[in-house]
C-alpha cells in the first residue's frame, strides 16, 4: 500500500518517487551487475525505467478497482487535464469505461456544453455537497471536494467531510497519489500542488474525521437515550 500504514503519517507525493526508487536502486547497486532478459547488463537508466514501470502497474491495479466515472476522469485528465475537448471524444471514452457523458454531468464531475467537455476544477465543486445524500459519488468527486474543503476550511472542514464517507478514505488517498504522479510527469505544477497538499495534510484530516464521527455517535446516543 503506497503512502504508509493506516493511521500513520503518509509519504508526501513529492517524496513518493524517491521512496520507491531508493530501495529499488539499493537492490540494483548491491550486485556487480543486473541482467536483462536477453542476458545483457542492465543500465542505471533501464533500472529506473523498470522501477517506474512497477509504480505504474501498482496504480493501474488500484485504478481498475475504482468506479467507472472515476476511471473516465483519470483517462480524460491524462489526455486533456482540465482543458476542454470535443464531445465526441468524451462519448467514445465514456463508452469504453462503462459510463456516459450525461451520467458524468449528473455526477457533477464534468461540464458539457456547445459540443465541448471538460473536467470541473476543485474550486467549481458545490460547497454544500453532502456525500451522505448524494446518490452518485465517484471517488474523483470525493477527492476534489476534499481538496476544496481543505483549501477553504483547513483540516477540520476536510475532516468533517471525510467523516461522512469513511469507506472511501483509502481510495481517495490512492487517487491523490495517482494524480500527483501524472501531474509531476507532465509538468503541471499548479495541479500537482493541490494533490500534494491534501496528502501532506492527511494525518490531520483523518484525525479530524475520527473526531467528527465520534461526536456524531455521542449525539446519536444522547438522542436515543431521550
C-alpha positions, -999 to +999 in steps of 0.1 A: +000+000+000+016+032-011+015+060+014+023+042+046+003+022+071-032+032+081-031+057+109+005+067+101+016+100+085+017+091+048+046+097+024+042+130+007+036+127-030+067+148-037+087+121-019+069+091-034+093+086-064+124+086-042+107+063-017+102+038-044+134+044-064+157+044-033+151+007-023+150-004-060+183+012-067+196-002-035+189-037-048+204-028-082+237-015-067+241-045-044+253-067-072+281-064-097+256-065-125+219-070-131+210-088-163+182-081-188+160-109-201+184-112-231+214-116-209+228-081-214+238-060-184+210-036-173+220+001-173+210+025-145+186+042-169+169+009-177+167+001-140+149+034-133+125+026-162+117-008-147+111+007-112+088+034-126+070+007-146+063-012-113+049+020-098+026+024-129+015-012-126+005-006-090-015+024-098-032+007-128-043-021-105-057+004-080-074+023-107-091-009-120-109-012-087-124+023-089-158+033-102-165+039-139-169+076-136-135+079-118-117+058-144-131+080-172-119+111-153-084+097-148-080+089-186-095+122-196-072+141-172-042+122-186-051+135-221-065+170-215-060+180-179-088+205-171-089+218-207-119+214-230-121+188-257-146+175-283-178+160-271-173+130-294-140+121-277-158+121-244-186+098-257-160+073-270-140+073-238-172+071-216-185+041-235-151+024-231-152+030-193-188+019-189-204+053-182-220+081-202-213+118-206-248+126-192-241+104-162-208+122-156-226+156-158-252+142-133-223+131-110-210+166-110-175+160-123-177+174-159-193+202-178-207+196-212-219+224-235-216+236-271-201+203-282-172+206-257-165+187-225-141+194-196-134+183-161-145+206-133-118+221-111-120+217-074-130+253-068-160+248-090-175+220-068-205+229-047-196+239-012-229+225+003-222+190-011-232+161+012-218+126+004-245+111+026-273+123+004-255+122-030-267+092-049-238+092-074-204+099-058-174+090-079-141+088-060-129+116-083-157+139-069-150+129-033-112+137-037-118+171-053-145+180-028-119+172+000-093+195-017-120+223-019-128+218+018-091+218+028-084+249+008-114+268+022-117+255+058-085+236+066-081+201+080-112+205+102-136+211+074-119+184+052-121+160+082-158+166+087-164+159+051-142+127+051-160+116+083-192+113+062-176+089+038-151+068+058-154+038+034-137+060+007-107+070+028-082+047+012-093+050-024-093+088-021-058+088-009-046+064-036-062+086-062-044+117-049-011+099-053-020+087-088-030+122-099+001+138-083+023+114-102+006+122-135+009+160-129+046+157-120+054+138-152+035+163-173+050+193-155+016+206-142+030+222-111-002+240-100-024+209-103+002+188-086+003+212-056-033+206-048-029+168-045+004+171-026-013+195-001-041+170+006-017+141+013+006+163+034-025+172+055-038+136+055-029+127+091-047+158+105-076+154+082-082+117+092-078+127+129-105+154+124-127+129+106-124+105+136-133+133+160-163+143+138-175+107+137-171+103+175-191+135+181-218+122+158-221+089+176-223+107+210-251+129+197-270+098+184-266+081+217-280+111+236-309+113+212-316+076+216-315+079+254-341+107+253 
